[in-house]
Amino acid sequence: MLEKQVETRNILDKKSLTTWMKFGILAELTFLAGSYLGYRKLNHDIEARLFLYKHCYFLLDKFYLIGERDKDFKCRESDLQHWKANNLI
């Protein structure tokens, strides 16, 4: 009788482990997709970058730092020029 209880616990542990692994993989994929979509939005939308400039500058600075690894990336300067020319900042 005791052996049956031990076997049942092992089966439940394997099922719960599998469930947690599925949940972990799903969460990881969700965060990856969200990160990609957020980066894509910042990369293509100057208004999104303006919102971050006004509300959460440290994230925008990280975005610019990633882009500035390429020597020809002048997004920070062009954004500031555009926003100043249109009196947005």
All heavy atoms as an XYZ file, in Angstrom:
758
protein
N       0.822     -1.183      0.000
C       0.000      0.000      0.000
C       0.875      1.258      0.000
O       0.585      2.203     -0.686
C      -0.911     -0.034      1.219
C      -1.866      1.088      1.240
S      -3.455      0.371      0.944
C      -4.465      1.658      1.437
N       1.919      1.250      0.790
C       2.827      2.388      0.860
C       3.548      2.594     -0.466
O       3.784      3.721     -0.878
C       3.832      2.177      2.000
C       4.785      3.320      2.293
C       4.000      4.568      2.675
C       5.732      2.945      3.405
N       3.863      1.503     -1.140
C       4.537      1.594     -2.431
C       3.661      2.274     -3.480
O       4.155      3.020     -4.310
C       4.949      0.193     -2.900
C       6.022     -0.430     -2.051
C       6.301     -1.868     -2.462
O       5.790     -2.304     -3.515
O       7.026     -2.545     -1.726
N       2.358      2.037     -3.444
C       1.441      2.673     -4.398
C       1.395      4.177     -4.182
O       1.320      4.944     -5.123
C       0.045      2.065     -4.280
C      -0.052      0.672     -4.828
C      -1.459      0.164     -4.751
C      -1.533     -1.253     -5.315
N      -2.894     -1.787     -5.262
N       1.436      4.618     -2.927
C       1.421      6.049     -2.639
C       2.700      6.713     -3.145
O       2.666      7.807     -3.692
C       1.265      6.287     -1.145
C      -0.110      5.956     -0.617
C      -0.203      6.151      0.890
O       0.804      6.348      1.562
N      -1.428      6.080      1.394
N       3.812      6.065     -2.992
C       5.085      6.612     -3.457
C       5.075      6.715     -4.976
O       5.492      7.719     -5.541
C       6.265      5.742     -2.960
C       7.559      6.183     -3.623
C       6.380      5.808     -1.451
N       4.571      5.691     -5.659
C       4.488      5.726     -7.114
C       3.575      6.856     -7.578
O       3.863      7.543     -8.548
C       3.990      4.386     -7.649
C       5.005      3.270     -7.551
C       4.446      1.951     -8.062
O       3.526      1.984     -8.898
O       4.931      0.905     -7.615
N       2.460      7.062     -6.894
C       1.528      8.123     -7.253
C       2.190      9.486     -7.101
O       2.040     10.350     -7.946
C       0.266      8.035     -6.368
O      -0.282      6.737     -6.489
C      -0.756      9.055     -6.797
N       2.949      9.684     -6.052
C       3.638     10.962     -5.854
C       4.655     11.206     -6.964
O       4.801     12.321     -7.445
C       4.326     10.993     -4.505
C       3.377     11.177     -3.368
C       4.126     11.334     -2.082
N       3.203     11.474     -0.984
C       3.540     11.505      0.273
N       4.818     11.393      0.612
N       2.645     11.645      1.213
N       5.375     10.203     -7.366
C       6.353     10.361     -8.446
C       5.677     10.744     -9.748
O       6.178     11.575    -10.493
C       7.158      9.074     -8.633
C       8.158      8.859     -7.525
O       8.525      9.803     -6.833
N       8.584      7.625     -7.348
N       4.522     10.131    -10.029
C       3.790     10.468    -11.249
C       3.307     11.909    -11.193
O       3.426     12.662    -12.147
C       2.610      9.493    -11.460
C       3.138      8.103    -11.799
C       1.695      9.993    -12.563
C       2.075      7.025    -11.819
N       2.774     12.325    -10.046
C       2.305     13.700     -9.912
C       3.458     14.686    -10.039
O       3.325     15.741    -10.638
C       1.583     13.890     -8.582
C       0.233     13.190     -8.445
C      -0.321     13.387     -7.046
C      -0.741     13.714     -9.477
N       4.607     14.356     -9.492
C       5.758     15.240     -9.600
C       6.212     15.383    -11.048
O       6.557     16.465    -11.490
C       6.907     14.738     -8.738
C       6.632     14.904     -7.256
O       5.764     15.730     -6.914
O       7.285     14.202     -6.462
N       6.180     14.284    -11.798
C       6.563     14.349    -13.202
C       5.567     15.171    -13.995
O       5.949     15.967    -14.853
C       6.676     12.942    -13.794
C       7.870     12.166    -13.300
C       7.904     10.786    -13.881
C       9.057      9.973    -13.308
N       9.066      8.607    -13.822
N       4.275     15.018    -13.694
C       3.246     15.800    -14.397
C       3.376     17.276    -14.063
O       3.280     18.126    -14.937
C       1.851     15.294    -14.034
C       1.473     14.008    -14.693
C       0.058     13.621    -14.339
C      -0.332     12.313    -15.005
N      -1.711     11.915    -14.647
N       3.586     17.590    -12.790
C       3.705     19.001    -12.420
C       4.982     19.608    -12.989
O       4.986     20.764    -13.410
C       3.650     19.168    -10.901
O       4.758     18.552    -10.288
N       6.045     18.825    -13.035
C       7.288     19.316    -13.628
C       7.091     19.604    -15.108
O       7.531     20.647    -15.611
C       8.413     18.299    -13.423
C       9.767     18.675    -14.015
C      10.304     19.930    -13.342
C      10.752     17.529    -13.864
N       6.412     18.713    -15.792
C       6.134     18.919    -17.220
C       5.269     20.152    -17.428
O       5.518     20.951    -18.322
C       5.435     17.674    -17.808
O       6.245     16.541    -17.574
C       5.203     17.837    -19.291
N       4.277     20.313    -16.570
C       3.404     21.487    -16.671
C       4.193     22.775    -16.444
O       4.035     23.743    -17.182
C       2.262     21.384    -15.643
O       1.541     20.176    -15.879
C       1.323     22.567    -15.745
N       5.054     22.787    -15.428
C       5.864     23.973    -15.161
C       6.845     24.257    -16.292
O       7.107     25.418    -16.616
C       6.607     23.833    -13.828
C       5.716     24.123    -12.660
C       5.211     23.236    -11.772
C       5.209     25.401    -12.285
N       4.423     23.876    -10.866
C       4.400     25.219    -11.147
C       5.348     26.689    -12.796
C       3.745     26.256    -10.512
C       4.691     27.734    -12.161
C       3.901     27.513    -11.038
N       7.379     23.200    -16.886
C       8.293     23.402    -18.015
C       7.549     24.008    -19.203
O       8.065     24.917    -19.860
C       8.958     22.083    -18.402
C      10.007     21.630    -17.420
S      10.760     20.051    -17.835
C      11.513     20.405    -19.402
N       6.359     23.529    -19.476
C       5.554     24.096    -20.565
C       5.231     25.555    -20.284
O       5.317     26.403    -21.166
C       4.263     23.298    -20.743
C       4.466     21.942    -21.362
C       3.145     21.207    -21.475
C       3.319     19.807    -21.999
N       2.048     19.067    -22.035
N       4.861     25.839    -19.044
C       4.562     27.217    -18.659
C       5.801     28.098    -18.807
O       5.721     29.226    -19.304
C       4.052     27.264    -17.217
C       3.812     28.656    -16.711
C       2.715     29.380    -17.139
C       4.707     29.237    -15.823
C       2.501     30.674    -16.682
C       4.501     30.525    -15.362
C       3.395     31.239    -15.797
N       6.953     27.597    -18.389
C       8.198     28.363    -18.500
C       8.568     28.651    -19.936
O       8.972     29.767    -20.282
N       8.430     27.668    -20.800
C       8.737     27.862    -22.220
C       7.768     28.851    -22.842
O       8.172     29.741    -23.602
C       8.721     26.505    -22.954
C       9.909     25.658    -22.518
C       8.736     26.703    -24.471
C       9.858     24.227    -22.992
N       6.481     28.742    -22.502
C       5.488     29.677    -23.027
C       5.770     31.106    -22.552
O       5.696     32.051    -23.337
C       4.086     29.241    -22.603
C       2.934     30.108    -23.096
C       2.861     30.065    -24.618
C       1.630     29.644    -22.485
N       6.123     31.260    -21.276
C       6.450     32.585    -20.746
C       7.679     33.154    -21.448
O       7.707     34.342    -21.809
C       6.681     32.508    -19.242
N       8.685     32.335    -21.658
C       9.911     32.781    -22.334
C       9.619     33.232    -23.761
O      10.103     34.280    -24.209
C      10.930     31.643    -22.333
C      12.299     32.042    -22.780
C      13.040     32.856    -21.747
O      12.800     32.682    -20.553
O      13.882     33.674    -22.171
N       8.816     32.462    -24.476
C       8.453     32.841    -25.845
C       7.627     34.118    -25.875
O       7.783     34.953    -26.770
C       7.707     31.697    -26.532
C       8.546     30.470    -26.863
C       7.659     29.344    -27.390
C       9.635     30.812    -27.860
N       6.750     34.286    -24.883
C       5.942     35.505    -24.797
C       6.825     36.723    -24.567
O       6.655     37.762    -25.213
C       4.904     35.371    -23.667
O       4.087     34.233    -23.926
C       4.039     36.604    -23.566
N       7.774     36.615    -23.645
C       8.686     37.732    -23.386
C       9.567     38.026    -24.596
O       9.843     39.194    -24.903
C       9.548     37.465    -22.156
C       8.779     37.483    -20.873
C       8.914     36.457    -19.964
C       7.918     38.519    -20.561
C       8.207     36.459    -18.774
C       7.202     38.543    -19.384
C       7.348     37.503    -18.488
N      10.002     37.001    -25.283
C      10.811     37.186    -26.479
C      10.022     37.911    -27.566
O      10.522     38.860    -28.187
C      11.310     35.836    -26.992
C      12.201     35.866    -28.232
C      13.505     36.584    -27.912
C      12.466     34.459    -28.726
N       8.784     37.494    -27.789
C       7.939     38.155    -28.791
C       7.655     39.598    -28.396
O       7.701     40.505    -29.234
C       6.632     37.385    -28.966
N       7.396     39.843    -27.112
C       7.150     41.204    -26.650
C       8.363     42.097    -26.817
O       8.249     43.259    -27.213
N       9.536     41.559    -26.536
C      10.771     42.330    -26.706
C      11.000     42.671    -28.173
O      11.372     43.797    -28.508
C      11.966     41.543    -26.187
O      11.835     41.297    -24.831
N      10.775     41.690    -29.038
C      10.953     41.925    -30.470
C       9.982     42.989    -30.964
O      10.379     43.918    -31.684
C      10.748     40.632    -31.260
C      10.706     40.863    -32.754
C      11.878     41.118    -33.458
C       9.497     40.868    -33.443
C      11.844     41.365    -34.817
C       9.462     41.109    -34.806
C      10.632     41.351    -35.489
O      10.590     41.596    -36.830
N       8.716     42.884    -30.581
C       7.723     43.857    -31.049
C       8.008     45.251    -30.499
O       7.833     46.251    -31.206
C       6.316     43.400    -30.658
C       5.818     42.155    -31.390
C       4.475     41.712    -30.827
C       5.717     42.408    -32.881
N       8.461     45.322    -29.254
C       8.810     46.628    -28.682
C       9.995     47.260    -29.395
O       9.983     48.457    -29.704
N      11.022     46.473    -29.683
C      12.183     46.993    -30.395
C      11.806     47.421    -31.813
O      12.231     48.468    -32.294
C      13.300     45.946    -30.442
C      14.550     46.468    -31.108
C      15.434     47.262    -30.410
C      14.818     46.185    -32.441
C      16.576     47.759    -31.010
C      15.955     46.688    -33.053
C      16.830     47.469    -32.336
O      17.934     47.966    -32.944
N      10.971     46.625    -32.461
C      10.525     46.962    -33.815
C       9.731     48.267    -33.815
O       9.902     49.110    -34.686
C       9.691     45.819    -34.384
C       9.208     46.053    -35.785
C       8.555     44.799    -36.347
N       7.739     45.059    -37.500
C       8.195     45.315    -38.711
N       9.482     45.355    -38.920
N       7.374     45.528    -39.712
N       8.877     48.445    -32.807
C       8.089     49.677    -32.694
C       9.019     50.877    -32.525
O       8.842     51.904    -33.183
C       7.137     49.551    -31.504
C       6.301     50.754    -31.230
C       5.148     50.849    -32.152
C       4.194     51.934    -31.691
N       3.151     52.177    -32.643
N      10.000     50.763    -31.660
C      10.937     51.869    -31.461
C      11.769     52.129    -32.708
O      12.091     53.280    -33.012
C      11.875     51.574    -30.292
C      11.279     51.717    -28.911
C      12.308     51.341    -27.858
C      10.781     53.119    -28.673
N      12.112     51.089    -33.412
C      12.958     51.227    -34.584
C      12.230     51.912    -35.738
O      12.868     52.564    -36.566
C      13.454     49.844    -35.016
C      14.736     49.911    -35.787
O      15.458     50.891    -35.715
N      15.017     48.868    -36.520
N      10.913     51.806    -35.793
C      10.157     52.332    -36.924
C       9.298     53.558    -36.609
O       8.822     54.213    -37.526
C       9.247     51.240    -37.495
C       9.986     50.153    -38.196
N      10.462     49.044    -37.538
C      10.351     50.016    -39.481
C      11.072     48.267    -38.400
N      11.038     48.830    -39.583
N       9.072     53.865    -35.344
C       8.110     54.912    -34.996
C       8.774     56.014    -34.171
O       9.130     55.814    -33.012
C       6.953     54.278    -34.216
C       5.800     55.229    -33.993
O       5.838     56.355    -34.517
O       4.849     54.828    -33.295
N       8.906     57.192    -34.775
C       9.541     58.316    -34.079
C       8.662     58.825    -32.932
O       9.161     59.322    -31.932
C       9.899     59.447    -35.070
C      10.852     60.441    -34.425
C       8.651     60.109    -35.610
C      11.471     61.414    -35.381
N       7.340     58.660    -33.053
C       6.442     59.090    -31.978
C       6.607     58.212    -30.738
O       6.496     58.696    -29.615
C       4.991     59.063    -32.461
C       4.705     60.021    -33.605
C       5.025     61.469    -33.267
O       4.730     61.899    -32.125
O       5.569     62.168    -34.137
N       6.873     56.931    -30.932
C       7.120     56.033    -29.800
C       8.416     56.438    -29.093
O       8.497     56.416    -27.859
C       7.191     54.588    -30.266
N       9.416     56.826    -29.873
C      10.676     57.270    -29.268
C      10.476     58.591    -28.524
O      11.063     58.805    -27.462
C      11.756     57.409    -30.334
C      12.188     56.075    -30.902
C      13.445     56.166    -31.738
N      13.338     57.008    -32.906
C      12.966     56.594    -34.108
N      12.649     55.324    -34.303
N      12.919     57.427    -35.121
N       9.622     59.468    -29.045
C       9.325     60.729    -28.353
C       8.629     60.456    -27.025
O       8.940     61.087    -26.012
C       8.458     61.630    -29.230
C       8.023     62.950    -28.598
C       9.228     63.818    -28.271
C       7.065     63.684    -29.518
N       7.698     59.515    -27.020
C       7.017     59.150    -25.766
C       8.026     58.667    -24.737
O       7.983     59.077    -23.569
C       5.959     58.080    -26.034
C       5.253     57.626    -24.790
C       4.199     58.362    -24.284
C       5.656     56.484    -24.129
C       3.549     57.959    -23.129
C       5.019     56.065    -22.975
C       3.957     56.809    -22.475
N       8.960     57.799    -25.152
C       9.974     57.323    -24.215
C      10.920     58.441    -23.802
O      11.400     58.459    -22.668
C      10.767     56.167    -24.822
C      10.097     54.809    -24.805
C      11.038     53.752    -25.348
C       9.647     54.428    -23.418
N      11.203     59.365    -24.699
C      12.073     60.494    -24.367
C      11.459     61.305    -23.224
O      12.152     61.744    -22.312
C      12.272     61.380    -25.596
C      13.168     62.563    -25.359
C      14.546     62.425    -25.414
C      12.637     63.826    -25.094
C      15.379     63.508    -25.197
C      13.453     64.914    -24.874
C      14.829     64.758    -24.923
O      15.650     65.827    -24.699
N      10.142     61.475    -23.271
C       9.463     62.283    -22.255
C       9.183     61.514    -20.967
O       9.179     62.104    -19.891
C       8.143     62.818    -22.809
C       8.325     63.866    -23.882
C       6.997     64.371    -24.376
C       7.175     65.457    -25.423
N       5.884     65.950    -25.918
N       8.933     60.218    -21.055
C       8.447     59.474    -19.896
C       9.431     58.466    -19.313
O       9.363     58.164    -18.121
C       7.149     58.750    -20.245
C       6.025     59.693    -20.528
N       5.824     60.241    -21.771
C       5.069     60.198    -19.737
C       4.786     61.037    -21.736
N       4.297     61.024    -20.506
N      10.292     57.912    -20.128
C      11.157     56.824    -19.651
C      12.472     56.866    -20.432
O      12.776     55.969    -21.211
C      10.421     55.501    -19.845
S      11.084     54.157    -18.911
N      13.254     57.913    -20.189
C      14.423     58.173    -21.016
C      15.469     57.065    -20.940
O      16.144     56.780    -21.925
C      15.059     59.512    -20.648
C      16.214     59.854    -21.540
C      15.986     60.305    -22.829
C      17.523     59.675    -21.125
C      17.038     60.598    -23.681
C      18.577     59.959    -21.966
C      18.330     60.423    -23.244
O      19.372     60.696    -24.075
N      15.608     56.407    -19.787
C      16.661     55.400    -19.660
C      16.441     54.234    -20.632
O      17.412     53.662    -21.131
C      16.803     54.905    -18.220
C      15.673     54.055    -17.730
C      15.742     52.678    -17.831
C      14.553     54.626    -17.160
C      14.716     51.879    -17.381
C      13.524     53.846    -16.708
C      13.594     52.464    -16.819
N      15.190     53.888    -20.940
C      14.947     52.834    -21.930
C      15.320     53.298    -23.334
O      15.894     52.544    -24.118
C      13.477     52.403    -21.908
C      13.039     51.571    -20.719
C      11.548     51.290    -20.796
C      13.806     50.277    -20.653
N      14.999     54.543    -23.641
C      15.350     55.092    -24.945
C      16.866     55.161    -25.101
O      17.400     54.877    -26.176
C      14.728     56.472    -25.139
C      14.943     57.114    -26.494
C      14.294     56.272    -27.589
C      14.395     58.521    -26.510
N      17.554     55.502    -24.026
C      19.011     55.549    -24.072
C      19.592     54.168    -24.364
O      20.539     54.051    -25.147
C      19.556     56.085    -22.751
C      21.042     56.322    -22.808
O      21.506     56.957    -23.770
O      21.744     55.859    -21.880
N      19.021     53.124    -23.789
C      19.481     51.759    -24.082
C      19.228     51.402    -25.541
O      20.052     50.764    -26.188
C      18.789     50.740    -23.174
C      19.077     50.930    -21.716
C      20.548     50.846    -21.419
C      20.798     51.073    -19.943
N      22.159     51.383    -19.631
N      18.086     51.830    -26.078
C      17.792     51.598    -27.492
C      18.840     52.268    -28.372
O      19.364     51.666    -29.308
C      16.393     52.131    -27.828
C      16.105     52.204    -29.297
C      15.809     51.050    -30.013
C      16.132     53.415    -29.962
C      15.546     51.113    -31.371
C      15.868     53.483    -31.314
C      15.576     52.329    -32.018
N      19.167     53.516    -28.055
C      20.178     54.236    -28.831
C      21.553     53.567    -28.700
O      22.301     53.491    -29.670
C      20.277     55.689    -28.384
C      19.123     56.562    -28.802
C      18.629     57.548    -27.952
C      18.520     56.435    -30.045
C      17.589     58.371    -28.325
C      17.473     57.248    -30.425
C      17.008     58.217    -29.558
O      15.976     59.022    -29.935
N      21.899     53.098    -27.513
C      23.201     52.453    -27.315
C      23.322     51.174    -28.137
O      24.393     50.875    -28.670
C      23.418     52.150    -25.835
C      23.697     53.354    -24.945
C      23.801     52.929    -23.487
C      24.955     54.077    -25.370
N      22.239     50.422    -28.240
C      22.265     49.216    -29.077
C      22.504     49.605    -30.531
O      23.317     48.996    -31.226
C      20.947     48.427    -28.930
C      20.869     47.809    -27.536
C      20.832     47.346    -30.000
C      19.514     47.226    -27.212
N      21.824     50.640    -30.994
C      21.974     51.063    -32.379
C      23.318     51.700    -32.676
O      23.827     51.609    -33.791
N      23.897     52.362    -31.691
C      25.153     53.079    -31.920
C      26.359     52.158    -32.006
O      27.474     52.630    -32.208
C      25.345     54.136    -30.836
C      24.396     55.317    -31.021
C      24.392     56.271    -29.853
O      24.980     55.943    -28.798
O      23.775     57.337    -29.985
N      26.159     50.869    -31.880
C      27.257     49.932    -32.153
C      27.653     50.016    -33.618
O      28.794     49.784    -33.976
C      26.839     48.509    -31.812
C      26.679     48.271    -30.351
C      26.272     46.852    -30.080
N      26.081     46.653    -28.655
C      25.621     45.543    -28.138
N      25.308     44.532    -28.920
N      25.471     45.434    -26.843
N      26.686     50.363    -34.461
C      26.950     50.618    -35.876
C      27.367     52.085    -35.998
O      26.685     52.979    -35.511
C      25.683     50.339    -36.693
C      25.871     50.586    -38.169
O      27.027     50.691    -38.620
O      24.855     50.679    -38.881
N      28.472     52.335    -36.647
C      29.023     53.696    -36.736
C      28.105     54.652    -37.504
O      28.103     55.848    -37.263
C      30.400     53.674    -37.408
C      31.393     52.777    -36.715
C      31.889     53.399    -35.453
C      33.007     52.559    -34.880
N      32.906     52.278    -33.503
N      27.308     54.125    -38.434
C      26.461     54.986    -39.263
C      25.102     55.266    -38.643
O      24.286     55.959    -39.235
C      26.254     54.339    -40.642
C      27.561     54.200    -41.392
O      28.460     55.038    -41.172
O      27.685     53.258    -42.203
N      24.828     54.746    -37.470
C      23.529     54.923    -36.813
C      23.482     56.308    -36.183
O      24.175     56.595    -35.219
C      23.345     53.839    -35.749
C      21.986     53.819    -35.123
C      20.931     53.217    -35.764
C      21.773     54.404    -33.888
C      19.679     53.174    -35.185
C      20.536     54.372    -33.294
C      19.482     53.755    -33.940
N      22.685     57.192    -36.751
C      22.583     58.568    -36.259
C      21.161     58.883    -35.814
O      20.680     59.996    -35.952
C      22.999     59.553    -37.355
C      24.392     59.326    -37.890
C      25.434     59.616    -36.852
C      26.815     59.450    -37.449
N      27.844     59.301    -36.475
N      20.490     57.903    -35.273
C      19.090     58.066    -34.900
C      18.913     59.090    -33.775
O      17.985     59.886    -33.802
C      18.504     56.717    -34.492
S      16.736     56.708    -34.294
N      19.793     59.075    -32.794
C      19.664     60.002    -31.670
C      19.729     61.452    -32.147
O      18.881     62.273    -31.791
C      20.781     59.735    -30.652
C      20.646     60.532    -29.390
C      21.839     60.364    -28.467
N      22.171     59.002    -28.158
C      22.089     58.466    -26.935
N      21.691     59.198    -25.928
N      22.439     57.218    -26.725
N      20.686     61.754    -32.994
C      20.842     63.115    -33.490
C      19.671     63.526    -34.385
O      19.148     64.640    -34.263
C      22.153     63.265    -34.256
C      23.389     63.154    -33.396
C      23.832     61.722    -33.155
O      23.331     60.802    -33.845
O      24.664     61.520    -32.260
N      19.255     62.632    -35.258
C      18.151     62.985    -36.165
C      16.835     63.131    -35.406
O      16.025     64.003    -35.737
C      18.017     61.947    -37.284
O      17.634     60.698    -36.766
N      16.618     62.313    -34.376
C      15.411     62.466    -33.563
C      15.393     63.810    -32.857
O      14.388     64.526    -32.877
C      15.313     61.345    -32.523
C      14.872     60.022    -33.108
O      14.438     59.998    -34.281
O      14.968     59.008    -32.391
N      16.515     64.163    -32.237
C      16.578     65.450    -31.533
C      16.373     66.621    -32.489
O      15.663     67.582    -32.160
C      17.907     65.584    -30.783
C      18.048     64.714    -29.539
C      19.458     64.793    -28.991
C      17.035     65.115    -28.487
N      16.976     66.559    -33.669
C      16.780     67.620    -34.652
C      15.322     67.718    -35.079
O      14.763     68.811    -35.162
C      17.651     67.379    -35.875
C      19.114     67.604    -35.634
C      19.960     67.222    -36.840
O      19.444     66.723    -37.832
N      21.266     67.431    -36.729
N      14.696     66.587    -35.335
C      13.285     66.576    -35.753
C      12.379     67.129    -34.656
O      11.492     67.944    -34.919
C      12.860     65.150    -36.113
C      11.413     65.007    -36.431
N      10.887     65.390    -37.644
C      10.374     64.543    -35.703
C       9.586     65.165    -37.640
N       9.260     64.641    -36.472
N      12.604     66.695    -33.413
C      11.754     67.144    -32.323
C      11.943     68.632    -32.032
O      10.980     69.339    -31.756
C      12.040     66.338    -31.056
C      11.706     64.885    -31.194
C      10.767     64.318    -32.004
C      12.315     63.802    -30.510
N      10.759     62.958    -31.859
C      11.709     62.613    -30.946
C      13.328     63.718    -29.566
C      12.061     61.358    -30.451
C      13.682     62.461    -29.092
C      13.054     61.309    -29.532
N      13.167     69.131    -32.118
C      13.404     70.555    -31.900
C      12.849     71.404    -33.036
O      12.294     72.476    -32.793
C      14.895     70.824    -31.726
C      15.418     70.338    -30.380
C      16.903     70.582    -30.238
C      17.392     70.043    -28.900
N      18.846     70.203    -28.743
N      12.948     70.911    -34.263
C      12.415     71.658    -35.412
C      10.895     71.755    -35.355
O      10.316     72.760    -35.789
C      12.839     70.975    -36.712
N      10.241     70.753    -34.792
C       8.783     70.760    -34.700
C       8.275     71.190    -33.328
O       7.085     71.045    -33.040
C       8.241     69.364    -35.030
C       8.467     69.014    -36.466
O       8.318     69.838    -37.360
N       8.882     67.777    -36.735
N       9.169     71.723    -32.499
C       8.836     72.212    -31.159
C       8.131     71.155    -30.304
O       7.177     71.459    -29.581
C       7.975     73.490    -31.220
C       8.733     74.626    -31.834
O       9.934     74.757    -31.608
N       8.052     75.449    -32.608
N       8.597     69.932    -30.390
C       8.010     68.858    -29.589
C       8.721     68.696    -28.257
O       8.168     68.114    -27.319
C       8.041     67.537    -30.373
C       7.219     67.546    -31.654
C       7.464     66.273    -32.456
C       5.741     67.694    -31.324
N       9.961     69.212    -28.163
C      10.677     69.179    -26.884
C      11.173     70.575    -26.578
O      11.285     71.438    -27.408
C      11.847     68.178    -26.867
C      12.842     68.481    -27.996
C      11.331     66.784    -26.950
C      14.122     67.662    -27.897
